[in-house]
Amino acid sequence: MGDSDPIQVLSRLPADEFLDRQTEVDRICHLASGRAGALTPQEEAARARGASNALVCGPPRVGKSEILRATFDRLFSRGGEVVPFYYSIRPDSLDASKFARDFLSQFLAQFIAFRRNDARLIATAAEPLASISRVAATEDYLWVRGVVDSYARAVEAGDAAILARCALQAPAIAASRSLLVPFALIDNFHLLSSPDSATELRSEFMRVLSGLDGVGAAVSGGASSAPRYVLGGLRRPIMDMMPPDEEMFDSLDLISVEPLGDETVERMIRAASARLAVEISDSTIELMIQQLGRDLFYIRSL
């Protein structure tokens, strides 16, 4: 399948309800593939700076998560050398040990699903790591097994920081061993701004983004298959947690997501009501838009 009709893997909206966000998805996909073509002025500036990662930021509940999920679906359907990986940080996974297990299992399951062109394998993330490794493609089995064994040794060591580092290095290891390009779409990144519960995770993520971790530095030192990262979330907390590192900022393309206009929200409501076979009046639509403040979360919950 092509970009015009990607299979729906992670996205939660049908195509006729995913409105006026294709520009953002296109921009992220251009970054993923390095594809030439018509670029926006922002993309031209980012490319001139050598940006390889991105921030997708905006107010709460304007559709940032769905943009990332739709990007995953498009890249998964496209195939090729760019391997999409979507991970949503949750408040209950800010503990480094819990995060490491969840992040690693999700990454391996999604990588294997992409490699074998079988989206159903994404569900294996809920299984033990040893079980996930057994369904890896033949050409990936040795390095996948090596990552799982390294994680098991880190568990025995009982060091949460080492566990987090082991998990976060997995995309770089995958890049160096498979020569594919892991493209990590990290949602709710702003949750790592918590001063009490996310210090270790925030530190390890910054090591990865700045290329200070050993594997990442080795891969990014000229290899075109180095992992790329898109961090999604609330603008202010993400910007506040970024270190004053000019080189890191130059590597980031800032993609701002603004609330949808009234006309677009109306089209979305009409499409949803048609799908549900529910009649809705113009006055009801107008009231929904006004009272819910164009909040997509609440509108979709009705």
Secondary structure in CASP SS format (residue, H / E / C, confidence):
PFRMAT SS
TARGET T0000
AUTHOR 0000-0000-0000
METHOD secondary structure of the structure
MODEL  1
M C 1.00
G C 1.00
D C 1.00
S C 1.00
D C 1.00
P C 1.00
I C 1.00
Q C 1.00
V C 1.00
L C 1.00
S C 1.00
R C 1.00
L C 1.00
P C 1.00
A H 1.00
D H 1.00
E H 1.00
F C 1.00
L C 1.00
D C 1.00
R C 1.00
Q H 1.00
T H 1.00
E H 1.00
V H 1.00
D H 1.00
R H 1.00
I H 1.00
C H 1.00
H H 1.00
L H 1.00
A H 1.00
S H 1.00
G C 1.00
R C 1.00
A C 1.00
G C 1.00
A C 1.00
L C 1.00
T C 1.00
P H 1.00
Q H 1.00
E H 1.00
E H 1.00
A H 1.00
A H 1.00
R H 1.00
A H 1.00
R H 1.00
G C 1.00
A C 1.00
S C 1.00
N E 1.00
A E 1.00
L E 1.00
V E 1.00
C E 1.00
G E 1.00
P C 1.00
P C 1.00
R C 1.00
V C 1.00
G C 1.00
K H 1.00
S H 1.00
E H 1.00
I H 1.00
L H 1.00
R H 1.00
A H 1.00
T H 1.00
F H 1.00
D H 1.00
R H 1.00
L H 1.00
F H 1.00
S H 1.00
R H 1.00
G C 1.00
G C 1.00
E C 1.00
V E 1.00
V E 1.00
P E 1.00
F E 1.00
Y E 1.00
Y E 1.00
S E 1.00
I C 1.00
R C 1.00
P H 1.00
D H 1.00
S H 1.00
L C 1.00
D C 1.00
A H 1.00
S H 1.00
K H 1.00
F H 1.00
A H 1.00
R H 1.00
D H 1.00
F H 1.00
L H 1.00
S H 1.00
Q H 1.00
F H 1.00
L H 1.00
A H 1.00
Q H 1.00
F H 1.00
I H 1.00
A H 1.00
F H 1.00
R H 1.00
R C 1.00
N C 1.00
D C 1.00
A H 1.00
R H 1.00
L H 1.00
I H 1.00
A H 1.00
T H 1.00
A H 1.00
A H 1.00
E C 1.00
P C 1.00
L H 1.00
A H 1.00
S H 1.00
I H 1.00
S H 1.00
R H 1.00
V C 1.00
A C 1.00
A C 1.00
T H 1.00
E H 1.00
D H 1.00
Y H 1.00
L H 1.00
W H 1.00
V H 1.00
R H 1.00
G H 1.00
V H 1.00
V H 1.00
D H 1.00
S H 1.00
Y H 1.00
A H 1.00
R H 1.00
A H 1.00
V H 1.00
E H 1.00
A H 1.00
G C 1.00
D C 1.00
A H 1.00
A H 1.00
I H 1.00
L H 1.00
A H 1.00
R H 1.00
C H 1.00
A H 1.00
L H 1.00
Q C 1.00
A H 1.00
P H 1.00
A H 1.00
I H 1.00
A H 1.00
A H 1.00
S H 1.00
R H 1.00
S H 1.00
L C 1.00
L C 1.00
V E 1.00
P E 1.00
F E 1.00
A E 1.00
L E 1.00
I E 1.00
D E 1.00
N C 1.00
F H 1.00
H H 1.00
L H 1.00
L H 1.00
S H 1.00
S C 1.00
P C 1.00
D C 1.00
S C 1.00
A C 1.00
T H 1.00
E H 1.00
L H 1.00
R H 1.00
S H 1.00
E H 1.00
F H 1.00
M H 1.00
R H 1.00
V H 1.00
L H 1.00
S H 1.00
G C 1.00
L C 1.00
D C 1.00
G H 1.00
V H 1.00
G H 1.00
A H 1.00
A H 1.00
V H 1.00
S H 1.00
G C 1.00
G C 1.00
A C 1.00
S C 1.00
S C 1.00
A C 1.00
P C 1.00
R E 1.00
Y E 1.00
V E 1.00
L E 1.00
G E 1.00
G E 1.00
L E 1.00
R H 1.00
R H 1.00
P H 1.00
I H 1.00
M H 1.00
D H 1.00
M H 1.00
M C 1.00
P C 1.00
P C 1.00
D C 1.00
E H 1.00
E H 1.00
M H 1.00
F H 1.00
D H 1.00
S C 1.00
L E 1.00
D E 1.00
L E 1.00
I E 1.00
S E 1.00
V C 1.00
E C 1.00
P C 1.00
L C 1.00
G C 1.00
D H 1.00
E H 1.00
T H 1.00
V H 1.00
E H 1.00
R H 1.00
M H 1.00
I H 1.00
R H 1.00
A H 1.00
A H 1.00
S H 1.00
A H 1.00
R H 1.00
L C 1.00
A C 1.00
V C 1.00
E C 1.00
I C 1.00
S C 1.00
D H 1.00
S H 1.00
T H 1.00
I H 1.00
E H 1.00
L H 1.00
M H 1.00
I H 1.00
Q H 1.00
Q H 1.00
L C 1.00
G C 1.00
R C 1.00
D C 1.00
L H 1.00
F H 1.00
Y H 1.00
I H 1.00
R H 1.00
S H 1.00
L C 1.00
END
